[in-house]
Amino acid sequence: MDGPLKELSKLERLTERAKGKTPSIENSLDSLLQSLREVKDRINAGSVTEDTYVLLAQTVEAKKKEIDEKQKEIYNGIARLGKALDKKFTQPLPTYEPLFASKDALAALERTIALHFLRTGQFSTAEAFIQECKMVIEPEQRIKFQDLHRIVLALKRQDIGPALEWSLKNREFLRKRSSPLEFYLHRSQFVRLLLAEPFDAGPAISYANATLRSFYPEHATEFQRLLTSVLYLPKERLQRSPYADLASDSVHTDLEPLFAKEYCTSLGMSRQVPLRVIGDIGGGGALARIEKARTVMKERKSEWSQTDELPVRTFSFVEANYVSLHLQIEIQLAPENRYHSIFACPVSKEQSTEQNPPMMMTCGHVITKESLQKLCKSNGFRRVKCPYCPTESTQANALHVVF
């Protein structure tokens, strides 16, 4: 993806430069509209002459040329991006039957998209989309999303005030979740005071005594680290100390996603943006692998008699069920997208279930209950040898493992 991303980056820089040019394309179009209105008024007044039409034609041509010149680089950038995408994705996109055919399904999809725009702060896009789809989003919900992004923007400016105000109002909710948000907000301000120039640790220590002391029972270790870091000032020395992480920008930048997560959780929403997760997983390989299996099965299905003969390479953590065969396609996921532990039996290659749980044999190796039963059955229900080591075990001695 390096090629397409490089061209996309160039295109973004071109559009940013185009916005800064004077006069802008919008101004050129406004000027042309004004000229057309003036000619229209003269026609209505009966004062138009042949020279008026000649001048109007010249104005239109000049404005057209002006706009074309400004857009030429952007058009070329779009063309280069298209060629890079064609070069990277040589296979045509797959086609599927409509997934959102019913009115209810389409309405649910449109609402999900609208909430995505609101949640990610794209308010003008959200308003246009809501109007075009003629849907209703409650004003209270819009206000909450606007409040979220007002506070996030304040955090970007290193202003923790609005976030602290929200945290104080929702302190009981945060404590029930054992959330460190309020403590981390105060930690950010402490570090900012500590590293401020000219060097003076006094304000930082006073701030810690006034705001951080009440968090000592829950954050004793971190509280001690903050106060001990004073001994390693100035900043250059702190960066070479055991407390170098406190001098990192992440102490401040990590507050933005943490606050967004807690805010959305308080509204009963997922901690991650749903459409972004879908894009990350689907675009990150899941759809490509499912489509590859679909194509292979369509072309060569007659050559297989059982599922385990399908040529699908496994990775980990996502399962896809396809057509009449139960086909496991495992996709590597980022840590933030792993929501629960999954055990796949190394013998049967099947995912464990409540009816077929993981069982630990005497040697410590784990297989599913059904696999263990099959091994015992094939051996006359006597002691069986572990598939991965010489140790022998019995079904009665196996322990049910809970992940």
Helices and strands as residue ranges (DSSP letters): H 2-20, H 25-45, H 50-88, H 103-119, H 123-133, H 139-156, H 161-169, H 171-176, H 181-194, H 202-207, I 208-212, G 213-215, H 220-228, G 229-232, H 235-238, G 244-247, H 250-253, H 255-266, H 274-281, I 282-286, H 287-300, G 301-303, G 307-309, G 335-337, E 358-360, E 366-368, H 369-378, E 384-385, E 392-393, E 399-400
